[in-house]
Amino acid sequence: MAEAILGDHDQYSCSICLELLRDPVTIPCGHSYCMSCINECWNTNDQKGTYKCPQCRQTFNSKPPLNRSTVLAEIMEKLRSTKLPESAQSLVGPGEIACDFCSGEMIKAVKSCLECQASYCETHVQHHYNVPALKKHKLVKAAVIPVCPKHNKLLEVYCRTDQKCVCMHCLLDDHKGHDTVPSTIELNEKQIKLTHSQTKVKQTIQAKEKELQKMKMDITSHSDSAKKAVENSKKVFSELVKLIEKRSNEVIEKIEAQEKADLDQGTKLQKKLEGEITELKKREGVLEDLIQTEDNIQFLQNSETLSSSSGSDGFHSHSFKPCCCYPDVNKLVCELKVQLENIFNQKISETVQKVSDLVIKNHPVCIKVGDRGSSTLNCNIKIGDKVCVKPPVETPKYLWGSVSHKSIGSVINVQRETVTVDFPEQEGWIGEVSEMDLVGADLGSPSHACFKIGNRVSVKSSVKDPKHGWGSVTQNSIGVIKRIQGESLTVDFPEQTDWTGFASEMELINSDVSEVLILRPGVRVRVNPTISTPTHDWGSVTKHSIGVVVAIDGTKVTVNFPEQSNWTGIVSEMDVVP
């Protein structure tokens, strides 16, 4: 029975002195302490007339009555009177404290005495429980007892001035006049503060866990939504492909059916014409024989009969005239291809732009605490806007690079507080939204919004050296815009295709009639008089030839001229004929 009780040794220890309960009392919350320990604790901390349980922190408005627990007291007496078997004591291990009184094998210590400055195993610590003079000593869980390195005394005072533990002798010399308190008081105060901090941390953890759970749900929902959008897009495009295949098969079947009907008609006419030729050859043979006869009477008798039926008056003229003109079909199919490409590209671009707009809408750049009130336009910065660095900004957060206060660029990306700008001096420059100012149309160079794919442009006369160099282009060169990306333009010049320049370096040619200059199937065109030799050569075409556009594929244009059908040229080489 005693061994069973001994096995529960920890649950019978006072949480204040860490020793076995002496004169045990139980307070209303159910926790038990040594009567002297709880009294000392409450007397020391009784500053506001409230009493707290050292373990659960339950507060009592009045001091609870402390009655001795008879049952616990008997258990404690049995526990103290029971001698610990030698087998129950374990040898000291790494990081553990050895008993200072055991000889021979090093036995693990269970208690340390602050007064004796020694550690004891379960056997040797019994003297502190039984000897009256030792009962007043302070026992703690076995540990290295910190002592003052100068006076070799127990550290039992806390100096708030120097924020360190000192001994009683230190109060008389090095720490004389400092703000000092007993270490137990400082311990209790710091424990209370740490308890409050721990409560706040727990609350923060709970809030963050809820936030994390919501974020996981939002991410899962967003991912599911994206997957559904992808699946729906695949389904729609698959149905669109099937529809195109189905309609194309219908056209092909119609063409093949009409071809068969035309070929059947042609075969009949061919056989009929072959029969007429065979008949005429027979008559030719008879006439040849008659002409070669030497009998005058026979010749004269037969010549009159044959002469009346020897001509071709009995045969009609035949020609193969099919019902369908397949070059016209080719033209219609090419026009359909161009129309579908235009519609498809337009709608896809609108869809992609809508996705980008939703990203910006759902992640707006907003004014945050600490921002200056004068920055009222920052939340309105969006992709495509013309911006410059604010004059008050001496050094941007991500440095200047090649950019200056005079630089004006175009926004290509906005993400929370950062903005990515293409400047003429530096592409992909990154800065803070709060550092930027919107540039009005009257302050900056023309925005790329005034340029459209298909516009005819040239390098401004004021530009002496384009950012990406001249290449084969000159200031007299006139080209056609092929692609627009941010502030960069890709232009096809007669002298050089895929030439890259900045919108601020370019100017429109005849911008007032720019719509007429856009090529499309059915438009009448001719080769630009300034072109000496087209990229794909002249062929049968001349500078005076006027043809009709059949198809446009990127920068290539297919034209039917009277002198040559399906002539291929470059868009930038052509002029529209009104």
Secondary structure, 3 states (H helix, E strand, C coil): CHHHHHHCHHHHECCCCCCECCCEEECCCCCEEEHHHHHHHHHHHCCCCCEECCCCCCEECCCCCCCECHHHHHHHHHHHHCCCCHHHCCECCCCCCECCCCCCCCEECCEEECCCCEEECCCCCHHHHHCCCCCCCCEEECCCCCECCCCCCECCEEECCCCEEECCHHHHCCCCCCCEEEHHHHHHHHHHHHHHHHHHHHHHHHHHHHHHHHHHHHHHHHHHHHHHHHHHHHHHHHHHHHHHHHHHHHHHHHHHHHHHHHHHHHHHHHHHHHHHHHHHHHHHHHHHHHHHCCCHHHHHHHHHHHHHHCCCCCCCCCCCCCCCCHHHHHHHHHHHHHHHHHHHHHHHHHHHHHHHHHHHHHCCCCCCCCCCCCCCCHHHCCCCCEEEECCCCCCCCCCCCCCCCCCCEEEEEEECCEEEEECCCCCCEEEEHHHEEECCCCCCCCCHHHCCCCCEEEECCCCCCCCCCCCCCCCCCCEEEEEEECCEEEEECCCCCCEEEEHHHEEECCHHHCCCCCCCCCCEEEECCCCCCCCCCCCCCCCCCCEEEEEEECCEEEEECCCCCCEEEEHHHEEECC
